């Protein structure tokens, strides 16, 4: 128990040696951090939006190419082409 009390007393003594910033300094630094955070969030959001639109355009382009190639190939399937296994499983 003595070591805990000694630790607390030393911690309090060290805290009296700290040079604390003034209120205007704290407010100025907090506003600076908030502004930088907002700018970074907007930047990341715009990059995300650009990547999303780019990928969506690429997917649309690829799907259009697939549809065009499928139309050109004209695959015909008749009911006789389908085979079904009808033996019961024991």
C-alpha positions in Angstrom: 0.0 0.0 0.0 2.9 2.3 0.7 4.2 2.0 -2.9 0.8 3.0 -4.3 0.7 6.1 -2.1 4.3 7.0 -3.0 3.4 6.6 -6.7 0.4 8.9 -6.4 2.4 11.5 -4.6 5.2 11.4 -7.2 2.6 11.7 -10.0 1.0 14.7 -8.4 4.4 16.3 -7.9 5.3 15.7 -11.6 2.0 17.1 -12.8 2.8 20.4 -11.0 5.9 20.7 -13.2 3.9 20.4 -16.5 3.6 23.6 -18.5 -0.1 23.5 -19.5 -1.2 25.3 -22.7 -3.4 28.4 -22.5 -7.1 28.2 -23.3 -6.7 30.1 -26.6 -3.9 27.8 -27.7 -6.0 24.7 -27.0 -8.9 26.2 -28.9 -6.7 27.1 -31.9 -5.1 23.7 -32.1 -8.5 21.9 -31.7 -10.0 24.0 -34.6 -6.9 23.2 -36.7 -7.3 19.5 -36.1 -11.0 19.7 -37.0 -10.3 21.6 -40.2 -7.7 19.1 -41.3 -10.0 16.2 -40.5 -12.8 17.6 -42.5 -10.5 18.3 -45.5 -9.1 14.8 -45.3 -12.6 13.3 -45.1 -13.8 15.2 -48.2 -10.7 14.1 -50.1 -11.2 10.4 -49.2 -14.9 10.7 -50.0 -14.1 12.2 -53.5 -11.5 9.5 -54.2 -14.0 6.8 -53.1 -16.7 8.3 -55.3 -14.3 8.4 -58.3 -13.2 4.8 -57.9 -16.8 3.7 -57.5 -18.0 5.5 -60.6 -14.9 4.2 -62.6 -15.5 0.6 -61.6 -19.3 0.9 -62.3 -18.5 2.3 -65.8 -16.0 -0.5 -66.4 -18.5 -3.2 -65.3 -21.2 -1.6 -67.5 -18.8 -1.6 -70.5 -17.9 -5.2 -69.9 -21.5 -6.3 -69.6 -22.4 -4.5 -72.8 -19.6 -6.3 -74.6 -20.8 -9.7 -73.3 -24.4 -9.0 -74.4 -23.2 -7.9 -77.9 -21.0 -11.1 -78.3 -23.9 -13.3 -77.1 -26.3 -11.7 -79.6 -23.7 -12.3 -82.4 -23.2 -16.0 -81.5 -27.0 -16.7 -81.3 -26.9 -19.9 -79.3 -30.1 -22.0 -79.9 -31.2 -24.5 -77.4 -34.0 -26.9 -78.0 -35.8 -29.1 -75.4 -34.1 -32.2 -77.0 -30.7 -30.8 -76.0 -31.5 -31.0 -72.3 -30.8 -34.4 -70.6 -32.2 -35.3 -67.2 -31.2 -38.3 -65.1 -34.4 -40.2 -64.2 -33.1 -43.3 -62.5 -34.0 -43.4 -58.8 -31.3 -43.1 -56.3 -31.2 -46.1 -53.9 
